[in-house]
Amino acid sequence: MDTAAQTARKDALGGLVVSYLGIDLGTSGLRALLVDDAGTPLGAAERSYPVANPAPGWSEQNPADWIAALEDAVAELRSRLPA
C-alpha cells in the first residue's frame, strides 16, 4: 500500500493506522490478511506446510509447522509495511 493512502487513513491516536489481522489456518496452508478499519487490504501473505500420510486414509500435521507459518507470514507483512 502506498504511503499517501496510509497517510489519509491516520486517526487521532497519534497518527496510528488502525488495522486488523485475519488468519486462515487451512489444511494445506496459512493465509494472513491485514486490513485497515475500512476493510481496505494493506497486505497479504501465504505459507504452506507439509501434510504427512503415514497410512492409507490418514493425514497428520505438526502444529509447530502452523506456528512457524504464522510467524513467517506476520514477519512478511511487517517487513512490507511502514512502521
C-alpha positions, 0 to 999 in steps of 0.5 A: 500500500502506498504511503499517501493512502496510509497517510489519509487513513491516520486517526487521532491516536497519534497518527496510528493506522488502525488495522486488523489481522485475519488468519486462515489456518487451512489444511494445506496452508496459512493465509494472513490478511491485514486490513485497515478499519475500512476493510481496505487490504494493506497486505497479504501473505501465504505459507504452506506446510507439509501434510504427512500420510503415514497410512492409507486414509490418514493425514497428520500435521505438526502444529509447530509447522502452523506456528512457524507459518504464522510467524513467517507470514506476520514477519512478511507483512511487517517487513512490507509495511511502514512502521 
